[in-house]
Amino acid sequence: MDNVLKDNMELNSDIMSWKKRSRFAEIWKRLKKNKAAVVSLFVILAVFLVAIFAEQIAPYPYDQQDFNNIYAKPSSEHLLGTDGLGRDILSRLIYGSRQSLLLGVFSTAVAAVIGIFFGAIAGYYGKWVDILIMRFFDVYQSIPMFLLCVTLAAILGPSLKNAALAIGLSMVPGTARMTRASILSVRGNEYIEAVRTINAENPYIIWKYIIPNSIAPVIVYLTMAIGMNVLSGAMLSFIGLGAQPPIPEWGCMVSEARSVMRDHGTLALYPGLCIMIVVLAFNLLGDGLRDALDRRLKNGGA
Amino acid sequence: MIRYIFKRLIVMIPTLLCITFLVQLFLAITPGDPARLMAGNEATEEEIEAMREEMGLNDPILVRYWNYLSNVLKGDFGKSFRTKNAVMDEIGKRFPYTLFLVFCSMALAVLIGVPTGIYASTHQYSWKDNLSILLSLFFVSMPSFWFALLAIQFFGVKLKLVPVAGVDTWRGWILPCVTNALVYAASIARQMRSNMLEVIRQDYISTARAKGQRERIVLYDHALPNAIIPIIMTVGGIFGLAIGGSMVTETIFGIPGIGSYTISALTARDYPVIQTSVLFLSTLHCLVLLLTDIAFAIVDPRIRGQYSGK
């Protein structure tokens, strides 16, 4: 009983503060308390900056070869040494951030656009539309996800863009499911009823009321998905179905380093570390966002 | 319950039909001509055309699909474009490897992940908890192929404890299973920890503590059974990932399983092999999902009640 009362009061103060501040400020305030999430956010921003300004930051072009200087040890000239073709590893890693982010963001965008579209339709209209869409996704999801991803990538032809497309397409059902579940929990609310009574049209209601109120869990899901997609993208490149050499994609670099692992182990080490840092950052940020958006865990209740 | 299982098995048939059709459709719209690949660089246009006719690539897609289906029903899954061997023989030979790999990794992952999760949750905010969270975060975020390569380099090449590739001896299985298992164990541990923490906050745990029950019994008799049920779903989901993940693991460790077979077929556009392995792995996936649901019903009396009620 006491608990219920307290919850209600919290909810009230919640609504009050909601009115005073914008929603994003509120979420940001809670996110700031989570150190790991804030650090991750900065890491992600930093990687984005590196990717954008790769040309300015990298000491050498990613494909500049120097055959007199292969497998060079780290030195002031080449901070992380050079690879089998005498290419500067640091520069390749810096350019690689571009490919990895491109993979992660583009594939997630594909999954988001298609997934949210179908999820919203299925969740909002219900009935046979829902059944039809979800049955199709059931079938789609019976194929193990990575297998689907690999098959699509192979069919589309190996390239960075196609790998991203393949990953995005294989993530569509998950996103749609997430959106649908979230919308189902919003659909029955009175305010939706209210908008409907003033004769608003369905697309308008979905776009203006349903999606803004049910998007939070989807955003958390998509944030984590970026990390996972970077990982899948690296995996595709590693087995030769993603970025093709000489593009300095991190997974690709691990794959190239594989044949010389025995003598030059560090060549494979760095790109893997880069992948891990980016994926870790997206995972931690997703964790933080989930806590910040979850009202039950408000005020550091966890 | 039996009726439910039966119903689920029946539903699998249209699902698998759709999958075969989807794959067929994918392959049909693929750029690139397997006949040209088969015939080689020196083949003339006529030879390629004959090859195409022989492979049945000139028929419209529905006809091809119908031919494929009726052959499958007769137990004929076609011959590999490359080796001319019956695909099903090859898959049958390779299946035990994949099954063993996936099963061992999963078993190991559960054995590592569940206790770690419980341990972390009962020591919340201590350094032990933080360490296990940190470790599991690392394992979840690291590229598994990269981790496998480093493990081969360290344990195989440097320390010479295990063979670098191949699974002719039991030692060869250690690295693929362990590297796989650690990645999956990490997500199981994370899930287990948050489940435990959620359950510990419930009223019935407070009640158990209030009546003076020993902490051990509260944790292992009252909390654990409730916290472990959702783990079954997690394990089922990860099993699906493991089936897909086996493709990369098998390629890296040189295990002659279905996964590595599929990847080589995909790069060579060996249609019958692709079709059959996707069908086979998807069937396996469906069966795992079904088993997950059954296990769920067995351990959760509420769900069991739903089935027996019907």
Contacts between the chains, C-beta under 8 A, distances in Angstrom:
chain1	res1	chain2	res2	distance
A	138	B	15	6.8
A	139	B	15	5.2
A	139	B	18	4.3
A	139	B	19	6.3
A	139	B	22	7.3
A	140	B	22	7.7
A	142	B	15	5.3
A	142	B	16	7.7
A	142	B	19	6.3
A	142	B	282	5.2
A	142	B	285	5.9
A	142	B	286	5.1
A	142	B	289	7.6
A	143	B	19	6.1
A	143	B	22	7.9
A	143	B	278	6.4
A	143	B	281	7.7
A	143	B	282	4.8
A	143	B	285	7.1
A	144	B	240	5.1
A	144	B	241	7.3
A	144	B	243	4.5
A	144	B	244	4.0
A	144	B	281	5.8
A	144	B	282	6.9
A	144	B	285	4.9
A	145	B	240	6.8
A	145	B	241	6.8
A	145	B	244	5.7
A	146	B	241	6.8
A	146	B	244	2.8
A	146	B	245	6.1
A	146	B	247	6.7
A	146	B	248	7.9
A	147	B	243	7.1
A	147	B	244	4.8
A	147	B	247	6.9
A	147	B	262	7.2
A	147	B	278	6.4
A	147	B	281	5.6
A	147	B	282	7.6
A	148	B	244	7.9
A	149	B	244	7.5
A	150	B	244	7.6
A	150	B	247	6.4
A	150	B	262	7.5
A	150	B	263	6.8
A	150	B	266	6.4
A	151	B	23	7.3
A	151	B	26	6.8
A	151	B	266	6.5
A	151	B	274	6.9
A	151	B	278	6.3
A	152	B	26	7.2
A	154	B	266	3.8
A	154	B	267	6.7
A	154	B	269	7.9
A	155	B	26	5.1
A	155	B	27	6.9
A	155	B	29	7.8
A	155	B	30	4.7
A	157	B	31	6.5
A	157	B	32	7.4
A	227	B	141	6.9
A	231	B	141	7.6
A	231	B	143	5.8
A	234	B	143	5.2
A	234	B	145	7.9
A	234	B	146	7.9
A	235	B	143	6.6
A	235	B	144	7.7
A	235	B	145	6.0
A	235	B	248	5.9
A	238	B	143	7.6
A	238	B	145	5.1
A	238	B	248	7.2
A	239	B	247	7.7
A	239	B	248	6.3
A	239	B	251	6.2
A	239	B	263	6.0
A	240	B	267	6.9
A	241	B	266	7.4
A	241	B	267	7.6
A	251	B	143	6.9
A	251	B	145	7.8
A	254	B	143	7.3
A	254	B	145	7.0
A	254	B	146	5.4
A	254	B	149	6.9
A	258	B	149	6.2
A	261	B	149	6.2
A	261	B	152	7.5
A	261	B	153	5.2
A	261	B	157	7.4
A	262	B	153	7.4
A	262	B	157	5.7
A	265	B	150	7.7
A	265	B	153	5.3
A	268	B	146	6.8
A	268	B	149	5.7
A	268	B	150	7.1
A	268	B	153	7.8
A	269	B	150	7.1
A	271	B	146	7.8
A	272	B	142	7.0
A	272	B	143	5.7
A	272	B	146	3.4
A	272	B	147	7.6
A	272	B	149	7.9
A	272	B	150	7.4
A	275	B	142	7.5
A	275	B	143	5.0
A	275	B	146	7.0
A	276	B	138	7.1
A	276	B	141	5.3
A	276	B	142	4.5
A	276	B	143	6.9
A	276	B	146	7.9
A	279	B	141	4.0
A	279	B	142	7.5
A	279	B	143	7.9
A	280	B	137	6.3
A	280	B	138	7.2
A	280	B	141	4.0
A	283	B	137	6.7
A	283	B	140	6.5
A	283	B	141	5.6
A	284	B	137	7.3
A	302	B	197	8.0
